[in-house]
Amino acid sequence: MSAQDEKETVALKEWAVSVKALAEGKQIIVMRKGGIIEETRDFRLISPSFYLMPAYEHQKKHLLKAGYETDLDETLADWTPDMDSVTINAYAEVAEDIEIMDQDKLDKIRDFHIWTDTFAEERLRWKKTKPLHLLVLRVYRLEKAAQIPVRPAYNGCKSWVKLEDGIDEPRLVPVLDEQTFQEEWRKIKQALA
């Protein structure tokens, strides 16, 4: 499904600071193992394309590389735990789902994300018999950000939410041009080779 086709009405919940990095072209990957209250208890890619829903609850400065702490502060500037709406400003298509099972491979991608080695290692070690999913994402900014109500079904530690209210068909603007995206993806594949 291409970004210009009908949009899926699902969203991947991800740290707000990570969504910011994706929407600004600072990285093209996310790492997933699954949420604590995930139906299957493991991460599954339920859609090849989805909105990126910023999550605020578990973000921690000490798990971000130097230089990204202020990005975290920016995401928290107007946020409170009792907010009744959330802003969606990014959409993603999965270019590749790479499964990582060992520390050596994880170390090879450290230059391609905003998280500390500690964060990446914790993600890998959690449920150590299950792979860490490295999702390479083609990210788009919504030309006009969507403000959606926070529904009870969106709460909790889970990867995926079905957007109950939907989002009007947005115009999407690629964060990176095709050549830049392909070059970044090539570098990741080369690092993992």
Secondary structure, 3 states (H helix, E strand, C coil): CCCCCCCCCEEEEEEHHHHHHHHCCCCCEEEECCCCCCCCCCCCCCCCEEEEEEECCCCCHHHECCCCHHHHHHHHCCCCCCCCEEEEEEEEEEEEEEEECCHHHHHHCHHHCCECHHHHHHHHHCCCCCCEEEEEEEEEEEEEEEEEECCHHHCCCCCEEECCCCCCCCCEEECCCHHHHHHHHHHHHHHHC
